[in-house]
Amino acid sequence: MSWSSPSSSFSLRYPASLAAAAACWGVATAVSKQAVSQIPPLLLLSVQLTVSVAVLLVLLGVQRVRIEWSPVMVRIGLLGVLNPGVSYTLSLLGLARITASLSVLLWAVEPVLIIGLAWAVLGKRMKPAAMVLSLAGVGGVMLMVSGRPSGGGSMSGVLLTLGGVASCAIYTVVAGKLAGDHSTLAVVTVQQGCALVWAVSLLTASIAVDPIDLAAVSAGAWMSAAGSGVIYYAAAFWFYLTGLRRMEAWVAGLSINLIPVFGVGAGYLLLGDDLSIMQWTGAVVIISSVTAIALRTKASRSWA
């Protein structure tokens, strides 16, 4: 499969891949919250990316996929500095200051940013029906936000998280424009390798100023860091880029609406966060709107 612009041929595999990516990011946010309570964000990011890159390299060997270097691959790889590099640096710094539920709710802003960027940069416009369905998804997010208990974190955490969201939105629009004949696995590996260099560089500079005491970090926190690394980066980005190869950037953005559903649910199961009736209602609205868009796309074979 080549890295190309969206194709007229349609398969539910691609929106399903985007939904799977949203599930990975939502669940891994709750797992990362467990880890970041004991592990400093920059160290956590380095650990997560190290584990992810290691897993990806093993998969490259098992599947006998070669990384074929070209100017396009270099450009694609350097995008990894933006996402997951800059994006998740800001996100984890924010997550240390806010709750996991609030974090995933803030990530629901991303589809709006992607739609705006896709319109401004790519000249993409949605059909009226798609616009209505996307607004319904945003409405579902608002129900989840309004149903959130009061509190949940500092303003600095909110701003850092929104900075990460903006970086990810820019990545989605730019990545969707690139073309080439590289496997998804190779692209994800190279991007996350570049992100790992970014993370380790920041960590090294940080330790030089403020040494880290690892004595208080539990085995459970290290396990959460490793597990979230595989889910957050290796699995999620593979699913996301698989879908992004054949979907418009704004469609990929709409799939982000599913992150609060999985994230708040994971927060309930793993962290004991309570869910209100309004939040459950919002989750149903989001899932329904994303499903309707997928089915409409299958019927019309066009997202535009």
C-alpha positions as CSV (number, residue, x, y, z in Angstrom):
1,M,0.0,0.0,0.0
2,S,1.4,3.4,-0.9
3,W,1.3,6.6,0.9
4,S,-1.1,8.5,-1.4
5,S,-4.0,10.8,-1.5
6,P,-7.5,9.5,-0.7
7,S,-8.8,7.0,-3.2
8,S,-12.2,6.7,-4.7
9,S,-12.2,3.0,-3.7
10,F,-13.7,2.7,-0.3
11,S,-13.5,0.0,2.4
12,L,-14.7,0.1,6.0
13,R,-11.2,-0.9,6.9
14,Y,-10.0,2.7,6.8
15,P,-12.6,4.3,9.1
16,A,-12.3,1.3,11.3
17,S,-8.6,1.9,11.5
18,L,-9.2,5.5,12.5
19,A,-11.7,4.4,15.2
20,A,-9.1,1.8,16.5
21,A,-6.6,4.6,16.8
22,A,-9.0,6.7,18.8
23,A,-9.6,3.7,21.1
24,C,-5.8,3.3,21.6
25,W,-5.3,7.0,22.4
26,G,-8.3,7.2,24.7
27,V,-7.4,4.1,26.7
28,A,-3.7,4.9,26.8
29,T,-4.4,8.3,28.2
30,A,-5.8,6.7,31.4
31,V,-2.9,4.3,31.6
32,S,-0.4,7.2,31.1
33,K,-2.1,9.1,33.9
34,Q,-1.2,6.3,36.2
35,A,2.4,6.4,35.1
36,V,2.8,10.2,35.0
37,S,1.8,10.4,38.7
38,Q,5.2,8.9,39.5
39,I,7.3,9.4,36.4
40,P,8.2,12.9,35.2
41,P,6.6,13.6,31.8
42,L,9.8,13.9,29.7
43,L,11.1,10.7,31.1
44,L,7.8,9.0,30.6
45,L,7.7,10.1,26.9
46,S,11.2,8.8,26.4
47,V,10.3,5.4,27.9
48,Q,7.1,5.1,26.0
49,L,8.8,5.9,22.6
50,T,11.7,3.6,23.4
51,V,9.3,0.7,24.0
52,S,7.3,1.6,20.9
53,V,10.3,1.9,18.6
54,A,11.6,-1.4,19.9
55,V,8.3,-3.2,19.2
56,L,8.2,-1.6,15.7
57,L,11.7,-2.7,14.9
58,V,10.8,-6.3,15.8
59,L,7.7,-6.1,13.6
60,L,9.9,-4.8,10.7
61,G,12.1,-7.8,11.1
62,V,9.3,-10.3,11.4
63,Q,7.5,-8.9,8.4
64,R,10.7,-8.3,6.5
65,V,9.9,-4.7,5.7
66,R,12.8,-2.6,4.7
67,I,13.0,1.2,5.3
68,E,13.7,2.7,1.8
69,W,15.2,6.1,2.3
70,S,14.2,8.9,-0.1
71,P,13.6,12.6,0.2
72,V,9.9,11.9,0.8
73,M,10.7,9.5,3.6
74,V,13.0,12.0,5.2
75,R,10.2,14.6,5.1
76,I,7.7,12.1,6.4
77,G,10.1,11.1,9.2
78,L,10.8,14.6,10.3
79,L,7.0,15.0,10.8
80,G,7.5,12.7,13.8
81,V,9.3,15.5,15.6
82,L,5.9,17.4,15.4
83,N,3.8,14.4,16.2
84,P,4.3,12.5,18.5
85,G,7.4,14.6,19.5
86,V,6.2,18.1,20.2
87,S,2.5,17.1,20.4
88,Y,2.9,14.4,23.1
89,T,5.6,16.4,25.0
90,L,3.0,19.1,25.6
91,S,0.2,16.6,26.1
92,L,2.1,14.7,28.9
93,L,3.2,17.9,30.5
94,G,-0.5,18.9,30.6
95,L,-1.6,15.5,31.7
96,A,0.6,15.8,34.8
97,R,-1.6,18.8,35.8
98,I,-5.1,17.7,34.8
99,T,-7.2,14.6,35.0
100,A,-7.2,11.9,32.3
101,S,-10.9,12.6,31.6
102,L,-10.3,16.3,31.1
103,S,-7.3,15.6,28.9
104,V,-9.3,13.4,26.5
105,L,-12.2,15.9,26.4
106,L,-9.8,18.7,25.4
107,W,-8.5,16.5,22.6
108,A,-12.0,16.6,21.2
109,V,-11.1,20.1,20.0
110,E,-8.8,18.6,17.3
111,P,-11.5,17.8,14.7
112,V,-12.5,21.5,14.6
113,L,-8.9,22.6,14.2
114,I,-8.3,20.0,11.4
115,I,-11.4,21.0,9.5
116,G,-10.3,24.7,9.7
117,L,-6.8,23.9,8.6
118,A,-8.0,21.6,5.8
119,W,-10.2,24.4,4.5
120,A,-7.5,27.0,4.8
121,V,-4.5,24.9,3.5
122,L,-6.0,22.3,1.3
123,G,-9.2,24.1,0.1
124,K,-11.3,21.1,1.3
125,R,-15.1,21.6,1.9
126,M,-17.6,19.2,3.3
127,K,-21.0,18.4,1.9
128,P,-23.9,19.8,4.0
129,A,-24.9,16.3,5.3
130,A,-21.3,15.7,6.4
131,M,-21.2,19.1,8.1
132,V,-24.5,18.3,10.0
133,L,-23.1,15.0,11.2
134,S,-19.8,16.5,12.2
135,L,-21.6,19.2,14.2
136,A,-23.6,16.4,15.9
137,G,-20.4,14.8,16.9
138,V,-19.2,18.1,18.3
139,G,-22.5,18.4,20.1
140,G,-21.8,15.0,21.7
141,V,-18.5,16.2,22.9
142,M,-20.1,19.2,24.4
143,L,-22.5,17.0,26.3
144,M,-19.5,15.0,27.7
145,V,-17.8,18.2,28.6
146,S,-20.8,19.8,30.3
147,G,-21.4,16.5,32.1
148,R,-17.9,16.5,33.6
149,P,-17.7,17.1,37.4
150,S,-16.3,20.5,38.4
151,G,-12.6,20.9,38.7
152,G,-10.1,18.5,37.1
153,G,-6.9,20.5,36.7
154,S,-5.0,23.7,36.4
155,M,-5.2,26.3,33.5
156,S,-1.5,25.6,32.7
157,G,-2.4,22.0,32.1
158,V,-5.3,22.9,29.9
159,L,-3.1,25.3,27.8
160,L,-0.3,22.7,27.4
161,T,-2.8,20.1,26.3
162,L,-4.3,22.4,23.8
163,G,-0.8,23.1,22.4
164,G,-0.4,19.4,21.9
165,V,-3.8,19.2,20.2
166,A,-2.8,22.0,17.8
167,S,0.4,20.3,16.9
168,C,-1.4,17.1,16.2
169,A,-3.9,18.9,14.0
170,I,-1.2,20.4,11.9
171,Y,0.5,17.0,11.5
172,T,-2.8,15.4,10.3
173,V,-3.3,18.0,7.5
174,V,0.4,18.0,6.4
175,A,0.7,14.2,6.5
176,G,-2.3,13.8,4.4
177,K,-0.6,15.7,1.6
178,L,2.5,13.7,1.4
179,A,3.0,11.0,-1.3
180,G,5.3,8.0,-1.6
181,D,5.7,4.3,-1.8
182,H,6.5,3.4,1.8
183,S,4.8,0.9,4.0
184,T,2.8,2.2,7.0
185,L,5.0,0.2,9.4
186,A,8.2,1.8,8.0
187,V,6.7,5.3,8.2
188,V,5.5,4.9,11.8
189,T,9.0,3.5,12.8
190,V,10.9,6.3,11.2
191,Q,8.6,9.0,12.6
192,Q,8.7,7.6,16.1
193,G,12.5,7.2,15.8
194,C,12.7,11.0,15.1
195,A,10.4,11.7,18.0
196,L,12.5,9.5,20.3
197,V,15.6,11.6,19.4
198,W,13.6,14.7,20.2
199,A,12.4,13.3,23.6
200,V,15.8,12.1,24.7
201,S,17.4,15.4,23.8
202,L,14.8,17.3,25.9
203,L,15.2,14.7,28.8
204,T,19.0,15.1,28.7
205,A,18.8,18.9,28.9
206,S,16.2,18.6,31.7
207,I,18.2,16.2,33.8
208,A,21.3,18.5,33.5
209,V,19.2,21.2,35.2
210,D,17.1,19.1,37.6
211,P,18.2,15.5,38.3
212,I,15.4,12.9,38.5
213,D,15.0,10.7,41.6
214,L,13.7,7.3,40.5
215,A,13.7,5.7,43.9
216,A,10.0,6.4,44.5
217,V,8.9,5.0,41.1
218,S,7.0,1.7,41.5
219,A,7.1,-1.4,39.3
220,G,3.5,-0.7,38.4
221,A,4.3,2.7,37.1
222,W,7.1,1.3,34.9
223,M,4.7,-1.3,33.6
224,S,2.1,1.4,32.8
225,A,4.8,3.4,31.0
226,A,5.8,0.4,28.9
227,G,2.2,-0.7,28.2
228,S,1.0,2.8,27.3
229,G,4.0,3.2,25.0
230,V,2.9,0.2,22.9
231,I,-0.8,1.3,22.8
232,Y,-0.3,5.1,22.6
233,Y,2.4,5.1,19.9
234,A,3.1,1.8,18.1
235,A,-0.5,0.6,17.8
236,A,-2.4,4.0,17.6
237,F,-0.1,5.5,15.0
238,W,-0.2,2.4,12.8
239,F,-4.0,2.4,12.9
240,Y,-4.1,6.2,12.3
241,L,-1.7,6.3,9.3
242,T,-3.5,3.3,7.8
243,G,-6.7,5.2,7.8
244,L,-5.1,8.5,6.8
245,R,-3.7,7.0,3.6
246,R,-7.2,6.7,2.2
247,M,-9.3,9.2,4.1
248,E,-9.5,13.0,3.9
249,A,-7.7,14.9,6.7
250,W,-11.0,16.3,8.0
251,V,-12.5,12.7,8.2
252,A,-9.5,11.6,10.2
253,G,-10.2,14.6,12.4
254,L,-13.8,13.4,12.9
255,S,-12.6,10.1,14.2
256,I,-10.9,12.0,17.1
257,N,-14.4,12.6,18.4
258,L,-14.3,9.0,19.6
259,I,-11.3,9.5,21.9
260,P,-13.4,11.0,24.7
261,V,-15.7,8.0,24.6
262,F,-12.9,5.5,25.0
263,G,-10.9,7.8,27.3
264,V,-13.7,8.6,29.7
265,G,-14.7,5.0,29.7
266,A,-11.2,3.9,30.5
267,G,-11.0,6.5,33.2
268,Y,-14.1,5.0,34.8
269,L,-12.8,1.5,34.6
270,L,-9.1,2.1,35.5
271,L,-9.1,5.3,37.6
272,G,-12.6,5.2,39.2
273,D,-13.9,8.3,37.4
274,D,-17.6,8.7,37.6
275,L,-19.7,9.0,34.5
276,S,-22.9,11.1,34.4
277,I,-26.0,10.3,32.3
278,M,-25.1,13.3,30.2
279,Q,-21.7,11.9,29.5
280,W,-23.1,8.6,28.4
281,T,-25.6,10.4,26.2
282,G,-22.8,12.4,24.6
283,A,-20.9,9.1,24.0
284,V,-23.9,7.6,22.2
285,V,-24.3,10.8,20.0
286,I,-20.6,10.8,19.1
287,I,-20.6,7.1,18.1
288,S,-23.8,7.5,16.1
289,S,-22.5,10.5,14.2
290,V,-19.2,8.9,13.3
291,T,-20.9,5.7,12.3
292,A,-23.4,7.6,10.1
293,I,-20.5,9.4,8.3
294,A,-18.8,6.0,7.7
295,L,-22.0,4.4,6.2
296,R,-22.8,7.5,4.1
297,T,-19.2,7.4,2.8
298,K,-19.5,3.8,1.8
299,A,-22.7,4.5,-0.1
300,S,-21.5,7.7,-1.9
301,R,-17.8,6.7,-2.1
302,S,-16.9,10.3,-1.4
303,W,-16.0,12.2,1.7
304,A,-15.8,15.6,0.0
